[in-house]
């Protein structure tokens, strides 16, 4: 496709805005827990509200997303997502805030599915790993630029200002999508298949396909082996290790820089050595980093950053090959529907992970958090299971 790299850049910016809106809630965890006077369990629910909204709409959209031009669908969803972000900035209590997060997630969850579907549609499999690596650098950019900036803005002007800023960026992204992304309609050529498709049939077809069903199970397990510890990394660093509201930004800054450097490399390695082999290697590293970060005693800030950064490195190594494998278990004309369902299952994993962590982690009398190591052992178990499931996935398109 003409201007392929520019299109991938816009998709990366789209992902950046969506991701920063989702992850910024975590480094603000300590502030939000104190401002709204909520427990670790309630904070887990606040994080999961976004995932809950994403889960429901992604599942519902599965039977419809392949009926539309990818550009028009992405534009509609991003407008709704931006409106939801501005609602978050106006929240004055916990109930309103958690409702606004649900609304934002309801639109945001399908955005990722569309972005990955577009990549699957326009990039051949032999170059798809590199394309995924480029777009997934949005995760790193969110950590390097978005989270530190968001934390700084929140510390200086209040947490509402952070969401106002993200919403303003969203307005700019809407313009980029409208102006520069061309219509993407190749998946609409099979009109007979489009006309006969319904949400129920879409789900039924996925369930009948063992490869697609396995990919969905793999997605949930991988999220449980990854995201369960993420919501409480920043609060743990602050309550237990002694990071200040400003210093917690370093966790995402250093980890994000490493990820930005490694994601394109992981993409190239995925294309060269195979997605599963790179996933296996990164998963092995992840086992040690998960144990270290969830059993970390009070240490200096530099040592803590080494531990947290190792987790970012392992996460980058798992994200690129796992996404490459999952986008390839289905043919192009069904990819949008499948990726929407996959997004729904991914959000289900995030939802279950954040809720589980919120219930397992408690607050000690001195204000520190307890039970993080239990969360780590659970996450390690899920990571090992994910490797066995990944080995069974088959590439079909």
N, C-alpha and C positions, 0 to 999 in steps of 0.2 A: 504493500500500500504506500502511496505517495505521502511524504512527510510523516513517516512512521514514528521516528524518534520524537517529533514534536507532539504527536498524539499521545505517545507514552508519557511524555513530560506532563501533559495536562491531566492524564489519568493519575499520575503520581501526586500532583497537587491536589486533585480531588480526594485521593486517599489520605493525604496529609491532613486536610481540614477535618475529614470525618474521624480520623484516628485521634487527633489531638483533642477533639471534643469528648471522645470516649475516655481516653487515658488521663486527662487532666484532673478528673475527679479523685484519682488515687493519691497524687502528691498533695492534694488539698485535704486529704482525709483527716489529719489531725485538727486543722482549723474547723472543718465542718462538724466534727464530733464535738468540739468545744462550743462552737457557736449555736448549734441546734440542740446541744446537750443530749447526744444520742450514744448508745452503746455500740461495741464492735459488731454485734448482731444486726443492729439497725443500719450501720454503715454498710455492711455486706448487702443488705436489701437495697440500699440506695444505689450501690454499684450494679446490682443485678436488675434494677428497674430498666435500665437501658437495654440490657440483654433480653429481658422479657418482651419488651416492645419489638425488638428485632426478630425474636423467635416467632412471634405470632404473625407479623406481616410477611416475613420471608416465606413462611409456610403457606400463607394464603396466596402470595404472589406467584407461587410455583406454576399454577395453571394458566397464568396470564402473561408473564413477562416475555415469553417468546412470541407473543402475538403483536408486539410493537417494535418499532424502530428503536434500537438501543439508545440512540441519542435522546430521543423524546422521553423515553422512560427515565433515563438518568437525570435529565433536566427537571422533570416533575418531582422526582424523589429529593433532589438536592434543594429545591425550593422549600419543600416541607421540612427537611432537616434544618435548614437555616432558620425558619420560623420557630422551630422547637428550641433551638439554641438561644434565641432571643428571649423566649419564655423562661428559660433557666435563669437568665440574668435578672428577671423581675421577681423571682421567688422570695417570699418573706418568711416562710416557715417550712418545716420538713415535709409536710403533706403536699404542699404545692410544688416543692422542688422535686420530689420523687415522681410526681405526676408529669412534670415537664420533662424529666429524664426519660420517662416511658414514651412520651410523644416523640422526642428526638430520636430515640432508638427505633421507633416504629418506621421511620423513614430511612434512618442511617443504615440499618442492617442490610437492606436490599441493595444499597449503593455498592458495597464491596462485591456482591454477587454479580452485578452488572459490569463492574470494572474488570473482574476476572473473566467474565464471559466475552467481553470485547477483545481481551488479549487472546483468548482461545480462538476467537473467530478470525482475527487478522494476522496472527503470528503462527507460522508452521511449528510443529512439535520440536523439530531439531534446533530451533532458536528460541523456543518458548521459555526455557529456563533463564536465559539471559534477560528476556523481556520481564519476566516475573521479578528477577533480581533488581532491575531498574525501578519498577513500580513499587516494589516492596521497600525501597529505600525511604519511602514516605514514613515508614515506622521509625527509621533512624532520624529522619529530619524532624519528626514530631518530638523525639527525645532530645535532639541537639538544640533545636530552635524553639519548638512549641512549648514543651514542658518548662524549661528554665524561664522562658519569657512569661509564660502563664503564671508561674509561681511568683516571679518578681512583681508582675502587675498586681497579683492578689495581695502580696505583702505590702505594696505601696498604696494601692487604691481600693482594696477590698476584693473578695472573690467574685462579686458580680461583674466587676470590670473585665475579668478574664473571659467570661462568656460573651460580653458585649464585643470584645475584640475578635473572638472566634466567629461570631455571627457576621461581623463586618467583612472578615476574610471570605466567609461563605458567599456574600453578595458578589464579590469579585470573581469567585469561582463560577458562579452562575453565568456571568458574562462570558467567561472563557469557554464553557461548555456550549453555550448558545452560538457564539461567534466562530469557533474554530473546529469543533468536532463535526465531521461530516455525517450524513445519514449512514447508519450501518444496518442494512436490511437483507444481507445474504441469507440469513437464517429463515427469512420469510418466503423463500422460493418454493418450499414444499407446502403449497396452499392446502392441499388435501389433508395433510397431517395437522396443519394449523387449525383447520375448521373442526376437526374431530377431537381436538384436545380439550380436556376439562381438568379442573384441579384434581378431582377424584381419580380420573384416568391417569393423570400425570404421576400421582403418588403410587397408584397401583402398578404402573409400568416400572417405576423405580424399585418397588418392593420385589417385583418378579425378577429383576436383573440382579443376580447375586453380586456382581462386581460393583454396581452402583450402591447397593445396600451395604456392602462391606466398606465402601469409601465413606459412607455416612457414619457408620459405627466407629471407624477409624478417626473421623473428625471429632466426634464427641470425646473419645478416649484421649486423643491428643490434647484437647482443650483442658480436660481434667488433669492431664500430666504437665500442664504448663500454666494455665491461668489461675488455678486454685491458690497459688501463693502470691500472685502479682498484686491483688488489691491491697494486701497488707505489708508489702515490702517497705513502702515509704513510712506508714505509721510505725512499723517495727523499728526502722532506723531512727525515728524521732523519739518514740517512747522508751525504747530499750537501749539503743546505742548512744543516743544523745545528740543526734543531728538537730540543727536549728531549722526553722521554716525556710531559711535561705539556703542552707547547706544541702537540703534534700534534693534541690535541683541538680546538684552535682551527680547524683545517682543516674539521672537520665541523660545528662550532658556527656559524661564519660562513656557510659554504655552506648549511647546513641552514636557517638563518634566512631567507636569500634565497629558498631553494626553497619554504619554507612560505608566504612572501608571494606568490610567483609561481605556484605550482601551481594554486590556485583561479582565478587570472587566466587562466592557460593553458587551463583547462577552459572558461571562458566564451568565450574567443577561439576555441577549437576549435568550440564550438556555433555561434558567430556567423559565422566565416569559413571553416570547413571544416577537417577534421583534416589533410588533406594540406598545405594552405597553411601552417598553423602548424608542421607537422613540417619543411617545407622551410626556413622561416625559422630555426627553432632549429638545424637541421643546418648551416646556413651559419655561424652563430655558433660551433658546435662545432668546426669545422675550425680556427679561429684559437686557440681555447682549448686544444685538444689539442696543437697545435704548441708553444704557449707553455709548457705544463706539462711536456712531455717534453724540452724543450730549455732548461729554466730553469737558469741558472748560480747560484752562491752569491750570494744577495741577503738583504736584511733580512726579518724575519718579516712585517711589514705588506705588503711588495711581493709576497712569496710567497703570502700569503693572497688578494690581489687576483687572482692568476693561478688559484689553485685554485678560488676562488669562481666565476670565470667558467665553469669546467667544470661546476659544480653548476647554474648558471643554464641552460646549454645542455642539460644532461641532463634537467632538469625540463621544458624545452620540447619535448623529443623523447618523453619518457615518456608524457605524457597523450594526445597525438594518435595516437601509434603504438598504444597499447593500445586506444584507442577504435576505430581502424580494424580491428584484428585481431579484437576481439570481435564485429564486425559482418559478418564474411565467412561466417557460418553461421547457420542458423535456430535458434530457442530449444531445440527438442527434441534437437538434436545439439550444443548449445553446450558442455555439460559435458565430453563426450568430446573434442571438438575442443580445448577449452582445456587439458585434461589433456595431450593430445599436444603442444599448443603450449608448455605448461610444460616438457615433456620436451625439446623442441627448444631452448627458451630456456636450460635448464640445460646442454644440449650446447654451446651457444655460450659459456656461462660456463666450462665445463670446458675447451674448446679454447682460449679466451682466456687463462685463468690458466696453463695448461700451456705455451702458446706464450710468454707473457711470462717464465715461469720459465726457459725454455731460452734466450731471447734476452738476458736480463739476467745479467750476471756480476759478480763482486766483484773490485775492484781491490786491489792490494797494501796501499793505505792504508785499506781498509775501505769505500770509497765504491762505489756501484753504477755499472756501465757498460752501455750498450746500451739505455737507456730511450728515447733518441731514435729508434732503429730501431722499437721498439714503437709509438711515436707515428706514424711514417709509415705503418705497416701499418694502424693504427686509422683514420687519415684516409682511406685507400683504401676501407676497408669502409664508412665513413660515407657516402661519395659513392655507392657501389653501393647502399646502403640506400635512398637517395632515388629512384633509378631503379626499384627494386622497389616501393616504396610507391605510386608513381604508377599502377601497374597493378592495385592492389587494388580490388575492387568491393564495395559495401555490399549485403547481401541480408537482413539481419535485425537 
